[in-house]
Amino acid sequence: MSDIKVIGIGNDHAAVDLKNAIKEYLEGKGYEVVNYGTDSTESCDYPIFGEKVGRAVAGGEVDAGVLICGTGIGISIAANKVKGVRAAAVSEPVSARLTKEHNNANIIAFGARIVGVEMAKAIVDAWLEAEYIGSGRHERRVDQIRKIEEA
Ligand code: RB5
């Protein structure tokens, strides 16, 4: 059983509608969702929101994060600069499940210009329902990622 209860969500101007849909969807499933994203469709800079959610996850303010920009890529790159963050940009549920099982991704990211709302829901479901395997080769590799942060 996952111990995720509080989820931080962040987005840029390209993803306001999808952010609102996913926030409502997750709340409907009983999660508390903290909105770190913009609520305006005026052009803004995705690194601001990737960093905010990254710091909230790494600092333990929230248990996990969801990031959405046009592609999901820029905002995940920004979040991954925060120590302790493993943000994965995906566009379908198999990768979402595997990035929890193998990489223990603590942030899932996707693109509002890439996936529709039903695919986005399937992505968050797959990621939230999956469990990190947490032993053997997967643990060794995630530990190696942690060591890169210390170098
Ligand atoms: C904004 O136009 C766009 O560049 C951004 O949402 C994202 O796709 C960047 O990776």
Backbone and ligand atoms as CSV (ligand in chain L), in Angstrom:
chain,resi,resn,atom,element,x,y,z
A,1,MET,N,N,0.835,-1.214,0.000
A,1,MET,CA,C,0.000,0.000,0.000
A,1,MET,C,C,0.863,1.254,0.000
A,2,SER,N,N,0.538,2.173,-0.878
A,2,SER,CA,C,1.287,3.415,-0.960
A,2,SER,C,C,0.929,4.318,0.228
A,3,ASP,N,N,1.925,5.083,0.706
A,3,ASP,CA,C,1.621,5.993,1.821
A,3,ASP,C,C,1.482,7.434,1.321
A,4,ILE,N,N,1.170,7.600,0.047
A,4,ILE,CA,C,0.958,8.941,-0.511
A,4,ILE,C,C,-0.439,9.438,-0.141
A,5,LYS,N,N,-0.464,10.555,0.558
A,5,LYS,CA,C,-1.759,11.154,0.940
A,5,LYS,C,C,-1.884,12.582,0.415
A,6,VAL,N,N,-0.739,13.285,0.394
A,6,VAL,CA,C,-0.733,14.689,-0.015
A,6,VAL,C,C,0.115,14.823,-1.279
A,7,ILE,N,N,-0.475,15.379,-2.318
A,7,ILE,CA,C,0.200,15.497,-3.617
A,7,ILE,C,C,0.319,16.962,-3.987
A,8,GLY,N,N,1.530,17.386,-4.340
A,8,GLY,CA,C,1.744,18.739,-4.847
A,8,GLY,C,C,1.576,18.723,-6.357
A,9,ILE,N,N,0.855,19.699,-6.892
A,9,ILE,CA,C,0.664,19.745,-8.347
A,9,ILE,C,C,1.169,21.091,-8.859
A,10,GLY,N,N,1.866,21.059,-9.994
A,10,GLY,CA,C,2.407,22.295,-10.559
A,10,GLY,C,C,2.253,22.297,-12.061
A,11,ASN,N,N,2.139,23.481,-12.627
A,11,ASN,CA,C,1.894,23.595,-14.079
A,11,ASN,C,C,2.258,24.986,-14.555
A,12,ASP,N,N,2.449,25.091,-15.864
A,12,ASP,CA,C,2.594,26.420,-16.472
A,12,ASP,C,C,1.294,26.789,-17.198
A,13,HIS,N,N,1.361,27.857,-17.984
A,13,HIS,CA,C,0.168,28.370,-18.672
A,13,HIS,C,C,-0.449,27.376,-19.646
A,14,ALA,N,N,0.380,26.438,-20.153
A,14,ALA,CA,C,-0.114,25.489,-21.165
A,14,ALA,C,C,-1.024,24.424,-20.546
A,15,ALA,N,N,-1.070,24.360,-19.222
A,15,ALA,CA,C,-1.677,23.182,-18.587
A,15,ALA,C,C,-2.677,23.521,-17.489
A,16,VAL,N,N,-3.262,24.696,-17.535
A,16,VAL,CA,C,-4.196,25.100,-16.462
A,16,VAL,C,C,-5.434,24.185,-16.443
A,17,ASP,N,N,-6.024,23.967,-17.593
A,17,ASP,CA,C,-7.245,23.138,-17.629
A,17,ASP,C,C,-6.950,21.702,-17.196
A,18,LEU,N,N,-5.854,21.140,-17.710
A,18,LEU,CA,C,-5.528,19.751,-17.350
A,18,LEU,C,C,-5.164,19.666,-15.868
A,19,LYS,N,N,-4.434,20.665,-15.355
A,19,LYS,CA,C,-4.133,20.690,-13.915
A,19,LYS,C,C,-5.424,20.658,-13.098
A,20,ASN,N,N,-6.405,21.498,-13.470
A,20,ASN,CA,C,-7.661,21.541,-12.707
A,20,ASN,C,C,-8.397,20.198,-12.775
A,21,ALA,N,N,-8.384,19.593,-13.957
A,21,ALA,CA,C,-9.068,18.299,-14.118
A,21,ALA,C,C,-8.396,17.215,-13.268
A,22,ILE,N,N,-7.071,17.211,-13.251
A,22,ILE,CA,C,-6.351,16.166,-12.499
A,22,ILE,C,C,-6.428,16.438,-10.994
A,23,LYS,N,N,-6.413,17.702,-10.616
A,23,LYS,CA,C,-6.553,18.052,-9.186
A,23,LYS,C,C,-7.911,17.545,-8.676
A,24,GLU,N,N,-8.943,17.841,-9.444
A,24,GLU,CA,C,-10.296,17.413,-9.057
A,24,GLU,C,C,-10.388,15.873,-9.020
A,25,TYR,N,N,-9.770,15.242,-10.013
A,25,TYR,CA,C,-9.790,13.769,-10.086
A,25,TYR,C,C,-9.120,13.158,-8.853
A,26,LEU,N,N,-7.960,13.713,-8.489
A,26,LEU,CA,C,-7.225,13.163,-7.338
A,26,LEU,C,C,-7.964,13.449,-6.034
A,27,GLU,N,N,-8.545,14.629,-5.927
A,27,GLU,CA,C,-9.332,14.947,-4.721
A,27,GLU,C,C,-10.519,13.996,-4.597
A,28,GLY,N,N,-11.122,13.688,-5.732
A,28,GLY,CA,C,-12.244,12.734,-5.744
A,28,GLY,C,C,-11.834,11.350,-5.269
A,29,LYS,N,N,-10.542,11.058,-5.388
A,29,LYS,CA,C,-10.033,9.764,-4.915
A,29,LYS,C,C,-9.565,9.836,-3.469
A,30,GLY,N,N,-9.695,11.021,-2.847
A,30,GLY,CA,C,-9.378,11.150,-1.427
A,30,GLY,C,C,-8.013,11.744,-1.114
A,31,TYR,N,N,-7.252,12.101,-2.148
A,31,TYR,CA,C,-5.951,12.729,-1.901
A,31,TYR,C,C,-6.140,14.203,-1.557
A,32,GLU,N,N,-5.247,14.719,-0.719
A,32,GLU,CA,C,-5.168,16.175,-0.549
A,32,GLU,C,C,-4.230,16.678,-1.642
A,33,VAL,N,N,-4.645,17.709,-2.370
A,33,VAL,CA,C,-3.813,18.210,-3.469
A,33,VAL,C,C,-3.469,19.673,-3.210
A,34,VAL,N,N,-2.172,19.969,-3.190
A,34,VAL,CA,C,-1.705,21.335,-2.973
A,34,VAL,C,C,-1.307,21.914,-4.329
A,35,ASN,N,N,-1.883,23.035,-4.678
A,35,ASN,CA,C,-1.653,23.650,-5.984
A,35,ASN,C,C,-0.475,24.628,-5.934
A,36,TYR,N,N,0.626,24.265,-6.595
A,36,TYR,CA,C,1.802,25.140,-6.688
A,36,TYR,C,C,1.894,25.776,-8.076
A,37,GLY,N,N,0.918,25.490,-8.926
A,37,GLY,CA,C,1.012,25.941,-10.310
A,37,GLY,C,C,0.335,27.274,-10.536
A,38,THR,N,N,0.424,27.723,-11.790
A,38,THR,CA,C,-0.279,28.956,-12.147
A,38,THR,C,C,-1.740,28.626,-12.479
A,39,ASP,N,N,-2.612,29.596,-12.192
A,39,ASP,CA,C,-4.020,29.454,-12.575
A,39,ASP,C,C,-4.348,30.390,-13.729
A,40,SER,N,N,-3.292,30.976,-14.319
A,40,SER,CA,C,-3.472,31.912,-15.419
A,40,SER,C,C,-2.951,31.300,-16.712
A,41,THR,N,N,-3.619,31.610,-17.813
A,41,THR,CA,C,-3.155,31.114,-19.113
A,41,THR,C,C,-2.185,32.096,-19.777
A,42,GLU,N,N,-1.807,33.128,-19.037
A,42,GLU,CA,C,-0.802,34.068,-19.550
A,42,GLU,C,C,0.573,33.385,-19.542
A,43,SER,N,N,1.351,33.619,-20.582
A,43,SER,CA,C,2.639,32.938,-20.725
A,43,SER,C,C,3.522,33.138,-19.493
A,44,CYS,N,N,4.092,32.054,-19.000
A,44,CYS,CA,C,4.966,32.121,-17.812
A,44,CYS,C,C,6.069,31.082,-17.981
A,45,ASP,N,N,6.935,30.973,-16.999
A,45,ASP,CA,C,8.138,30.151,-17.136
A,45,ASP,C,C,8.028,28.863,-16.308
A,46,TYR,N,N,8.006,27.728,-17.009
A,46,TYR,CA,C,7.798,26.438,-16.340
A,46,TYR,C,C,8.841,26.087,-15.268
A,47,PRO,N,N,10.119,26.560,-15.356
A,47,PRO,CA,C,11.067,26.145,-14.306
A,47,PRO,C,C,10.635,26.569,-12.895
A,48,ILE,N,N,9.921,27.699,-12.803
A,48,ILE,CA,C,9.450,28.195,-11.501
A,48,ILE,C,C,8.600,27.120,-10.810
A,49,PHE,N,N,7.735,26.487,-11.573
A,49,PHE,CA,C,6.774,25.548,-10.990
A,49,PHE,C,C,7.392,24.161,-10.809
A,50,GLY,N,N,8.325,23.816,-11.703
A,50,GLY,CA,C,9.063,22.565,-11.508
A,50,GLY,C,C,9.873,22.631,-10.222
A,51,GLU,N,N,10.516,23.767,-9.996
A,51,GLU,CA,C,11.321,23.926,-8.777
A,51,GLU,C,C,10.432,23.913,-7.530
A,52,LYS,N,N,9.301,24.632,-7.597
A,52,LYS,CA,C,8.402,24.694,-6.417
A,52,LYS,C,C,7.950,23.314,-5.984
A,53,VAL,N,N,7.478,22.532,-6.939
A,53,VAL,CA,C,6.989,21.190,-6.593
A,53,VAL,C,C,8.167,20.288,-6.203
A,54,GLY,N,N,9.280,20.439,-6.902
A,54,GLY,CA,C,10.469,19.659,-6.539
A,54,GLY,C,C,10.886,19.913,-5.099
A,55,ARG,N,N,10.921,21.172,-4.710
A,55,ARG,CA,C,11.333,21.498,-3.326
A,55,ARG,C,C,10.293,21.006,-2.315
A,56,ALA,N,N,9.027,21.087,-2.671
A,56,ALA,CA,C,7.974,20.619,-1.757
A,56,ALA,C,C,8.083,19.099,-1.540
A,57,VAL,N,N,8.396,18.373,-2.605
A,57,VAL,CA,C,8.539,16.915,-2.487
A,57,VAL,C,C,9.821,16.585,-1.709
A,58,ALA,N,N,10.925,17.188,-2.110
A,58,ALA,CA,C,12.207,16.878,-1.460
A,58,ALA,C,C,12.193,17.294,0.010
A,59,GLY,N,N,11.490,18.349,0.331
A,59,GLY,CA,C,11.438,18.850,1.712
A,59,GLY,C,C,10.370,18.174,2.557
A,60,GLY,N,N,9.575,17.293,1.970
A,60,GLY,CA,C,8.569,16.559,2.735
A,60,GLY,C,C,7.290,17.334,3.023
A,61,GLU,N,N,7.133,18.485,2.358
A,61,GLU,CA,C,5.883,19.260,2.494
A,61,GLU,C,C,4.693,18.482,1.921
A,62,VAL,N,N,4.969,17.747,0.870
A,62,VAL,CA,C,3.971,16.869,0.238
A,62,VAL,C,C,4.638,15.505,0.046
A,63,ASP,N,N,3.815,14.476,-0.187
A,63,ASP,CA,C,4.362,13.120,-0.300
A,63,ASP,C,C,4.866,12.806,-1.707
A,64,ALA,N,N,4.321,13.488,-2.712
A,64,ALA,CA,C,4.681,13.220,-4.108
A,64,ALA,C,C,4.190,14.387,-4.950
A,65,GLY,N,N,4.591,14.403,-6.231
A,65,GLY,CA,C,4.225,15.547,-7.069
A,65,GLY,C,C,3.753,15.150,-8.457
A,66,VAL,N,N,2.920,16.023,-9.014
A,66,VAL,CA,C,2.468,15.899,-10.409
A,66,VAL,C,C,2.823,17.204,-11.102
A,67,LEU,N,N,3.492,17.118,-12.235
A,67,LEU,CA,C,3.894,18.327,-12.980
A,67,LEU,C,C,3.372,18.249,-14.408
A,68,ILE,N,N,2.835,19.358,-14.873
A,68,ILE,CA,C,2.283,19.400,-16.232
A,68,ILE,C,C,2.702,20.708,-16.902
A,69,CYS,N,N,3.338,20.605,-18.062
A,69,CYS,CA,C,3.554,21.786,-18.914
A,69,CYS,C,C,3.087,21.382,-20.314
A,70,GLY,N,N,3.580,22.046,-21.351
A,70,GLY,CA,C,3.120,21.692,-22.696
A,70,GLY,C,C,3.468,20.250,-23.041
A,71,THR,N,N,4.720,19.892,-22.785
A,71,THR,CA,C,5.197,18.539,-23.088
A,71,THR,C,C,5.410,17.677,-21.847
A,72,GLY,N,N,5.524,18.302,-20.690
A,72,GLY,CA,C,5.924,17.599,-19.460
A,72,GLY,C,C,7.427,17.510,-19.303
A,73,ILE,N,N,8.146,17.922,-20.340
A,73,ILE,CA,C,9.602,17.704,-20.334
A,73,ILE,C,C,10.336,18.825,-19.597
A,74,GLY,N,N,10.085,20.072,-19.995
A,74,GLY,CA,C,10.819,21.186,-19.376
A,74,GLY,C,C,10.603,21.239,-17.871
A,75,ILE,N,N,9.369,21.066,-17.463
A,75,ILE,CA,C,9.034,21.186,-16.039
A,75,ILE,C,C,9.658,20.032,-15.241
A,76,SER,N,N,9.782,18.858,-15.866
A,76,SER,CA,C,10.422,17.733,-15.166
A,76,SER,C,C,11.934,17.916,-15.108
A,77,ILE,N,N,12.509,18.481,-16.159
A,77,ILE,CA,C,13.957,18.762,-16.131
A,77,ILE,C,C,14.260,19.713,-14.986
A,78,ALA,N,N,13.434,20.752,-14.833
A,78,ALA,CA,C,13.650,21.730,-13.740
A,78,ALA,C,C,13.533,21.048,-12.382
A,79,ALA,N,N,12.496,20.233,-12.197
A,79,ALA,CA,C,12.301,19.560,-10.899
A,79,ALA,C,C,13.469,18.639,-10.587
A,80,ASN,N,N,14.014,17.992,-11.617
A,80,ASN,CA,C,15.111,17.044,-11.393
A,80,ASN,C,C,16.408,17.705,-10.942
A,81,LYS,N,N,16.477,19.033,-10.995
A,81,LYS,CA,C,17.664,19.740,-10.479
A,81,LYS,C,C,17.637,19.829,-8.963
A,82,VAL,N,N,16.481,19.549,-8.353
A,82,VAL,CA,C,16.370,19.597,-6.891
A,82,VAL,C,C,16.834,18.242,-6.344
A,83,LYS,N,N,17.746,18.295,-5.391
A,83,LYS,CA,C,18.289,17.072,-4.799
A,83,LYS,C,C,17.165,16.227,-4.169
A,84,GLY,N,N,17.146,14.957,-4.502
A,84,GLY,CA,C,16.141,14.054,-3.931
A,84,GLY,C,C,14.949,13.842,-4.840
A,85,VAL,N,N,14.881,14.624,-5.907
A,85,VAL,CA,C,13.745,14.484,-6.832
A,85,VAL,C,C,14.080,13.463,-7.921
A,86,ARG,N,N,13.100,12.599,-8.189
A,86,ARG,CA,C,13.174,11.726,-9.368
A,86,ARG,C,C,11.860,11.940,-10.111
A,87,ALA,N,N,11.910,12.866,-11.068
A,87,ALA,CA,C,10.713,13.226,-11.838
A,87,ALA,C,C,10.787,12.539,-13.200
A,88,ALA,N,N,9.705,11.887,-13.584
A,88,ALA,CA,C,9.670,11.178,-14.868
A,88,ALA,C,C,8.580,11.757,-15.749
A,89,ALA,N,N,8.966,12.169,-16.953
A,89,ALA,CA,C,7.991,12.658,-17.940
A,89,ALA,C,C,7.542,11.464,-18.776
A,90,VAL,N,N,6.249,11.191,-18.775
A,90,VAL,CA,C,5.717,10.020,-19.483
A,90,VAL,C,C,4.498,10.429,-20.304
A,91,SER,N,N,4.094,9.560,-21.214
A,91,SER,CA,C,2.890,9.872,-21.986
A,91,SER,C,C,1.933,8.694,-22.050
A,92,GLU,N,N,2.201,7.658,-21.260
A,92,GLU,CA,C,1.266,6.518,-21.181
A,92,GLU,C,C,1.480,5.782,-19.845
A,93,PRO,N,N,0.494,4.956,-19.459
A,93,PRO,CA,C,0.513,4.371,-18.114
A,93,PRO,C,C,1.562,3.286,-17.855
A,94,VAL,N,N,2.022,2.603,-18.897
A,94,VAL,CA,C,3.028,1.547,-18.630
A,94,VAL,C,C,4.305,2.180,-18.094
A,95,SER,N,N,4.746,3.251,-18.745
A,95,SER,CA,C,5.950,3.946,-18.252
A,95,SER,C,C,5.706,4.533,-16.872
A,96,ALA,N,N,4.478,4.998,-16.624
A,96,ALA,CA,C,4.150,5.577,-15.311
A,96,ALA,C,C,4.289,4.524,-14.213
A,97,ARG,N,N,3.792,3.318,-14.489
A,97,ARG,CA,C,3.911,2.227,-13.504
A,97,ARG,C,C,5.378,1.838,-13.310
A,98,LEU,N,N,6.084,1.675,-14.437
A,98,LEU,CA,C,7.467,1.204,-14.349
A,98,LEU,C,C,8.388,2.219,-13.678
A,99,THR,N,N,8.098,3.520,-13.857
A,99,THR,CA,C,8.992,4.497,-13.238
A,99,THR,C,C,8.800,4.541,-11.719
A,100,LYS,N,N,7.628,4.115,-11.222
A,100,LYS,CA,C,7.501,3.937,-9.763
A,100,LYS,C,C,8.183,2.643,-9.343
A,101,GLU,N,N,7.902,1.550,-10.060
A,101,GLU,CA,C,8.445,0.242,-9.660
A,101,GLU,C,C,9.968,0.218,-9.708
A,102,HIS,N,N,10.552,0.799,-10.733
A,102,HIS,CA,C,11.999,0.670,-10.939
A,102,HIS,C,C,12.786,1.881,-10.438
A,103,ASN,N,N,12.268,3.087,-10.666
A,103,ASN,CA,C,13.032,4.317,-10.368
A,103,ASN,C,C,12.546,5.000,-9.101
A,104,ASN,N,N,11.465,4.507,-8.521
A,104,ASN,CA,C,10.833,5.154,-7.365
A,104,ASN,C,C,10.594,6.645,-7.640
A,105,ALA,N,N,10.066,6.935,-8.826
A,105,ALA,CA,C,9.809,8.333,-9.208
A,105,ALA,C,C,8.867,8.977,-8.201
A,106,ASN,N,N,9.320,10.077,-7.625
A,106,ASN,CA,C,8.461,10.763,-6.642
A,106,ASN,C,C,7.690,11.920,-7.282
A,107,ILE,N,N,7.935,12.165,-8.561
A,107,ILE,CA,C,7.124,13.126,-9.326
A,107,ILE,C,C,6.815,12.503,-10.685
A,108,ILE,N,N,5.556,12.596,-11.091
A,108,ILE,CA,C,5.188,12.171,-12.446
A,108,ILE,C,C,4.856,13.437,-13.246
A,109,ALA,N,N,5.309,13.462,-14.481
A,109,ALA,CA,C,5.084,14.641,-15.327
A,109,ALA,C,C,4.512,14.186,-16.668
A,110,PHE,N,N,3.687,15.038,-17.242
A,110,PHE,CA,C,3.166,14.763,-18.582
A,110,PHE,C,C,2.785,16.071,-19.245
A,111,GLY,N,N,2.499,15.995,-20.551
A,111,GLY,CA,C,2.294,17.211,-21.324
A,111,GLY,C,C,0.846,17.429,-21.690
A,112,ALA,N,N,0.360,18.625,-21.415
A,112,ALA,CA,C,-1.028,18.964,-21.752
A,112,ALA,C,C,-1.235,19.050,-23.263
A,113,ARG,N,N,-0.121,19.236,-23.998
A,113,ARG,CA,C,-0.226,19.269,-25.457
A,113,ARG,C,C,0.049,17.895,-26.063
A,114,ILE,N,N,0.264,16.916,-25.200
A,114,ILE,CA,C,0.617,15.571,-25.660
A,114,ILE,C,C,-0.460,14.554,-25.313
A,115,VAL,N,N,-0.964,14.631,-24.073
A,115,VAL,CA,C,-1.955,13.632,-23.639
A,115,VAL,C,C,-3.300,14.309,-23.372
A,116,GLY,N,N,-4.367,13.571,-23.558
A,116,GLY,CA,C,-5.700,14.050,-23.213
A,116,GLY,C,C,-5.992,13.769,-21.747
A,117,VAL,N,N,-7.156,14.218,-21.311
A,117,VAL,CA,C,-7.475,14.122,-19.888
A,117,VAL,C,C,-7.625,12.665,-19.441
A,118,GLU,N,N,-8.189,11.801,-20.283
A,118,GLU,CA,C,-8.361,10.401,-19.867
A,118,GLU,C,C,-7.014,9.697,-19.778
A,119,MET,N,N,-6.112,9.999,-20.708
A,119,MET,CA,C,-4.769,9.414,-20.636
A,119,MET,C,C,-4.036,9.939,-19.402
A,120,ALA,N,N,-4.206,11.212,-19.089
A,120,ALA,CA,C,-3.566,11.786,-17.897
A,120,ALA,C,C,-4.073,11.091,-16.628
A,121,LYS,N,N,-5.368,10.816,-16.566
A,121,LYS,CA,C,-5.913,10.104,-15.395
A,121,LYS,C,C,-5.323,8.689,-15.313
A,122,ALA,N,N,-5.222,8.017,-16.458
A,122,ALA,CA,C,-4.656,6.659,-16.466
A,122,ALA,C,C,-3.192,6.690,-16.020
A,123,ILE,N,N,-2.473,7.739,-16.398
A,123,ILE,CA,C,-1.066,7.884,-15.998
A,123,ILE,C,C,-0.958,8.046,-14.478
A,124,VAL,N,N,-1.730,8.964,-13.899
A,124,VAL,CA,C,-1.609,9.175,-12.441
A,124,VAL,C,C,-2.079,7.935,-11.689
A,125,ASP,N,N,-3.118,7.265,-12.178
A,125,ASP,CA,C,-3.578,6.034,-11.513
A,125,ASP,C,C,-2.473,4.972,-11.514
A,126,ALA,N,N,-1.864,4.756,-12.671
A,126,ALA,CA,C,-0.841,3.710,-12.783
A,126,ALA,C,C,0.334,4.007,-11.861
A,127,TRP,N,N,0.722,5.266,-11.814
A,127,TRP,CA,C,1.868,5.673,-10.976
A,127,TRP,C,C,1.516,5.569,-9.485
A,128,LEU,N,N,0.328,6.016,-9.103
A,128,LEU,CA,C,-0.052,5.991,-7.680
A,128,LEU,C,C,-0.321,4.567,-7.191
A,129,GLU,N,N,-0.809,3.712,-8.070
A,129,GLU,CA,C,-1.136,2.338,-7.646
A,129,GLU,C,C,0.098,1.442,-7.621
A,130,ALA,N,N,1.140,1.826,-8.331
A,130,ALA,CA,C,2.343,0.992,-8.379
A,130,ALA,C,C,3.153,1.151,-7.093
A,131,GLU,N,N,3.954,0.138,-6.808
A,131,GLU,CA,C,4.837,0.163,-5.635
A,131,GLU,C,C,6.282,0.052,-6.106
A,132,TYR,N,N,7.160,0.791,-5.466
A,132,TYR,CA,C,8.596,0.668,-5.739
A,132,TYR,C,C,9.047,-0.733,-5.344
A,133,ILE,N,N,9.786,-1.392,-6.211
A,133,ILE,CA,C,10.245,-2.757,-5.921
A,133,ILE,C,C,11.253,-2.724,-4.758
A,134,GLY,N,N,12.112,-1.720,-4.745
A,134,GLY,CA,C,12.886,-1.403,-3.534
A,134,GLY,C,C,13.851,-2.447,-3.042
A,135,SER,N,N,14.314,-3.327,-3.896
A,135,SER,CA,C,15.356,-4.266,-3.477
A,135,SER,C,C,16.158,-4.660,-4.704
A,136,GLY,N,N,17.298,-5.296,-4.448
A,136,GLY,CA,C,18.115,-5.828,-5.543
A,136,GLY,C,C,18.597,-4.759,-6.492
A,137,ARG,N,N,18.498,-5.083,-7.787
A,137,ARG,CA,C,19.091,-4.191,-8.791
A,137,ARG,C,C,18.434,-2.821,-8.810
A,138,HIS,N,N,17.149,-2.722,-8.518
A,138,HIS,CA,C,16.470,-1.422,-8.569
A,138,HIS,C,C,16.967,-0.510,-7.443
A,139,GLU,N,N,17.112,-1.087,-6.257
A,139,GLU,CA,C,17.620,-0.307,-5.124
A,139,GLU,C,C,19.059,0.150,-5.399
A,140,ARG,N,N,19.854,-0.766,-5.959
A,140,ARG,CA,C,21.251,-0.417,-6.270
A,140,ARG,C,C,21.305,0.760,-7.253
A,141,ARG,N,N,20.449,0.728,-8.241
A,141,ARG,CA,C,20.479,1.777,-9.279
A,141,ARG,C,C,19.947,3.106,-8.748
A,142,VAL,N,N,18.903,3.062,-7.928
A,142,VAL,CA,C,18.396,4.323,-7.346
A,142,VAL,C,C,19.452,4.892,-6.389
A,143,ASP,N,N,20.138,4.018,-5.668
A,143,ASP,CA,C,21.251,4.490,-4.813
A,143,ASP,C,C,22.354,5.138,-5.653
A,144,GLN,N,N,22.621,4.571,-6.827
A,144,GLN,CA,C,23.630,5.177,-7.710
A,144,GLN,C,C,23.190,6.565,-8.175
A,145,ILE,N,N,21.903,6.733,-8.408
A,145,ILE,CA,C,21.395,8.067,-8.782
A,145,ILE,C,C,21.636,9.035,-7.627
A,146,ARG,N,N,21.332,8.572,-6.385
A,146,ARG,CA,C,21.553,9.426,-5.195
A,146,ARG,C,C,23.009,9.845,-5.093
A,147,LYS,N,N,23.922,8.915,-5.406
A,147,LYS,CA,C,25.361,9.219,-5.307
A,147,LYS,C,C,25.779,10.266,-6.317
A,148,ILE,N,N,25.140,10.311,-7.456
A,148,ILE,CA,C,25.456,11.345,-8.449
A,148,ILE,C,C,25.199,12.728,-7.841
A,149,GLU,N,N,24.131,12.806,-7.010
A,149,GLU,CA,C,23.797,14.098,-6.379
A,149,GLU,C,C,24.874,14.528,-5.377
A,150,GLU,N,N,25.605,13.563,-4.830
A,150,GLU,CA,C,26.642,13.890,-3.833
A,150,GLU,C,C,27.952,14.276,-4.502
A,151,ALA,N,N,28.114,13.929,-5.770
A,151,ALA,CA,C,29.419,14.109,-6.444
A,151,ALA,C,C,29.732,15.587,-6.682
L,1,RB5,C1,C,5.535,26.588,-23.195
L,1,RB5,O1,O,5.241,27.123,-24.447
L,1,RB5,C2,C,6.245,25.267,-23.339
L,1,RB5,O2,O,7.534,25.458,-23.788
L,1,RB5,C3,C,6.233,24.522,-22.028
L,1,RB5,O3,O,4.928,24.339,-21.603
L,1,RB5,C4,C,6.843,23.141,-22.042
L,1,RB5,O4,O,6.342,22.367,-23.089
L,1,RB5,C5,C,8.310,23.070,-21.968
L,1,RB5,O5,O,8.921,21.991,-21.883
